[in-house]
Amino acid sequence: SAASTASAQLNGSYTVGAAGNYATIAAAITALQTNGVSGPVTMNIISGSYSGNWTLGAVAGTSAANTVTFQSQAMSTAAVTLSNAAALPTLTLNSCTFVRLRYVTVSTTNTGIIFQNAASDITVSDCVFAAASGFSGVNSATVFTGSRIAVENNSFVGGQFAIRLNNSGVSYGADMIVRDNTITGVTNDGILVLRADGLIVERNTISSTGVNTATYNDGISVRNCINELLISRNTVDWSIGSWGIYVDQHTPMPGSPPLIENNMVLVTGGTTAGAVLSVLNTNNAVIRHNSLRSTINKNTLHVQFCSNVVAEGNIHQTMAEECVMLQSASFTSIDRNIYYCTQADMAMQAPSTYYTWSAWQALGRDANSLFTDPLFVSATDLHL
């Protein structure tokens, strides 16, 4: 039911648009920031196209129960389009909390949404983002100290990054979730997360476009995070940069190893210096049940400066290059894997020690593994 727009705390459902309770998105934001909320508030945006550069700051009264939701009234991304008026982000979330954005299209010549300062407890879901070259769908500002950001079930088309979350504070951003997104046509990184304290990246489908051989342009890149980490059931089709999935400098919680599992990662271009999956400076990592394929001369797996790694049940296929490259790495277990490459050496210990399959097994590794063509369903479908 529509609530009064008088100068009292907001509570309930409102419409936004020419015929609504608030004629503009800016007016709805002003009401929220002026009056605060006394219960959950939903701003239903009437179907149409809206142009502006909106900033939502802190709203008094928001909580886990008293959320603020902006969504299309029709509950359809085709019904509402938000675009930037000036050369600034379309929507800036600046220190607001418990905000939801749903069912809108953000078509922008700049960044779609930017998280700034202590913005926390934000969910962006079921939206479409079309960002311009050189910009991002969802990004964090130079100063971002927030936590509990969830980016779920969105579609990202184009742009430099789809999703970039970088906590700049002394502490880390707690409990970040990037889940069920479809990302196509990015030119630098699909998902980039830095300095998270607890991170889930799962069930995302990611592909790149263009020609880019720069280092650190990855399908999924997770750096300098701590405590729980789950990278699971993602499908990555990557043709630029260095790595399909890249994990560096992760500090795990005792008893909770970083999990990289059940991903399907295909690399078809970029620099040969990278790998399909790379894990660096991350102890106790569990790498299991991933399908890793490269159609260029690129390693399928890098493990560098890591101890007590578990690598089990993975499928590796590459061309005239070793499957595995190790540097200062130790394993608790490495077994029940499938490897295949078109050259004699299937592993390399940096800087320059090479192993054939029999020499590799003679080290006591992969006793129950196979060196054979895995016969994926197709060149791009990594099911068996």
C-alpha positions, 0 to 999 in steps of 0.5 A, spaced: 500 500 500 502 507 498 504 510 504 504 518 506 509 522 503 509 527 509 515 529 513 515 523 517 519 517 517 518 512 511 515 505 512 511 501 506 511 502 499 511 508 494 511 509 487 517 513 483 515 516 476 511 522 473 505 519 476 508 516 483 508 518 490 515 521 488 516 524 481 523 523 480 528 518 483 532 524 486 525 526 490 525 519 493 532 519 495 531 526 498 525 523 502 529 517 505 535 522 507 531 527 510 526 523 514 529 516 515 525 510 515 521 506 521 520 500 517 522 496 510 521 501 504 520 499 497 521 504 492 517 502 486 519 505 479 514 506 474 516 503 467 520 508 463 527 511 462 531 515 467 537 519 466 541 522 472 547 521 477 544 519 483 547 518 490 544 515 496 547 517 503 546 514 510 538 513 511 536 513 519 533 507 521 535 502 516 537 495 519 536 488 517 529 488 518 528 496 515 531 495 508 530 500 503 529 497 496 529 500 489 526 496 484 522 496 477 514 496 479 513 491 473 519 487 476 522 486 470 529 489 467 526 491 461 521 496 464 526 501 467 532 503 464 537 508 469 542 512 465 548 517 467 546 524 465 553 527 466 560 523 466 559 520 473 557 513 476 549 512 475 548 511 482 553 512 488 552 508 494 555 512 499 555 510 507 548 507 506 546 501 509 541 495 508 539 497 501 537 493 495 537 494 488 533 489 483 530 489 476 532 495 473 537 496 467 543 500 468 545 503 461 551 507 462 557 511 459 561 511 465 560 506 471 553 503 473 554 503 481 559 505 485 560 503 493 563 509 497 566 509 504 562 505 509 556 502 504 554 496 507 549 490 507 547 492 500 544 487 495 544 488 487 540 483 484 536 481 478 539 487 474 542 488 467 548 492 467 551 495 460 557 499 461 562 503 457 569 501 455 573 503 460 568 503 466 565 497 470 558 495 471 559 495 479 565 498 482 568 500 489 571 507 490 578 509 492 575 509 499 571 503 500 570 500 507 564 497 507 562 489 508 556 484 506 556 486 499 552 481 495 552 481 487 547 476 485 543 474 479 545 480 474 547 480 467 553 484 465 555 486 458 561 489 456 565 494 460 572 494 463 570 490 469 564 487 471 564 487 478 570 490 482 570 490 490 576 493 493 576 494 500 581 500 502 580 500 509 585 497 515 580 492 516 577 487 511 570 487 508 566 482 511 562 477 508 562 478 500 558 474 495 558 474 488 553 469 485 549 467 479 551 472 475 552 472 467 558 476 465 559 477 457 564 481 453 569 484 458 576 487 456 580 486 463 577 482 469 570 479 470 570 479 477 576 482 481 575 482 489 581 484 494 581 485 501 575 481 503 574 477 510 570 471 507 568 471 500 563 466 496 564 467 488 560 461 485 555 459 479 558 465 475 558 465 467 564 469 465 566 470 458 571 476 455 572 479 448 577 483 444 585 482 444 589 483 451 595 480 453 596 484 459 598 481 466 592 481 471 586 481 467 583 475 469 576 471 469 576 471 476 581 474 480 581 474 488 587 477 492 589 479 499 583 476 502 582 472 509 578 467 512 573 463 508 574 463 501 569 459 496 570 459 489 565 454 486 561 452 480 563 458 475 564 457 468 569 461 465 571 462 457 577 467 457 581 469 451 585 475 454 590 477 459 593 472 464 589 467 468 582 464 468 582 464 475 587 467 479 588 467 487 594 470 491 595 472 498 589 468 501 590 467 509 585 462 511 582 461 517 585 455 521 580 449 520 577 452 514 581 451 507 580 455 501 576 451 496 577 452 489 572 446 486 567 444 481 569 450 476 570 449 468 575 454 466 577 454 458 582 459 456 583 460 448 587 467 448 591 472 452 599 471 454 602 464 454 605 466 461 599 465 465 595 459 466 588 456 466 588 456 474 593 460 478 594 459 486 600 463 489 602 465 496 595 461 499 597 455 504 592 449 505 588 450 499 583 445 496 583 445 489 578 439 487 574 437 481 575 443 476 576 442 469 581 446 466 583 446 459 587 451 454 587 451 447 594 455 447 600 453 450 599 455 457 599 451 463 593 449 466 595 449 473 600 454 477 601 453 484 607 457 487 609 459 494 604 454 497 604 449 502 599 443 504 595 444 498 590 438 496 589 437 488 584 432 487 579 430 482 581 435 477 582 434 469 587 438 465 588 439 458 593 443 454 597 443 448 604 443 447 606 446 454 606 442 461 600 441 465 602 443 471 608 448 473 610 448 481 614 453 485 616 452 492 609 448 493 608 442 497 602 438 497 598 434 502 595 430 497 595 430 489 592 424 486 586 422 482 587 427 477 587 426 469 592 430 465 593 431 458 598 435 453 601 434 446 608 434 449 613 429 453 613 433 459 607 434 463 610 438 469 615 443 470 618 445 477 621 452 476 625 454 474 627 449 469 626 442 472 621 438 467 618 431 468 615 426 464 609 423 466 613 417 469 618 421 472 612 425 475 609 419 478 616 416 481 616 422 485 610 419 489 605 424 486 598 422 482 599 414 484 592 413 482 591 419 476 591 418 469 595 421 463 590 421 457 585 425 453 579 426 457 575 427 451 571 433 453 564 433 450 566 439 445 572 444 445 568 449 449 563 444 453 568 441 459 563 436 461 565 429 460 
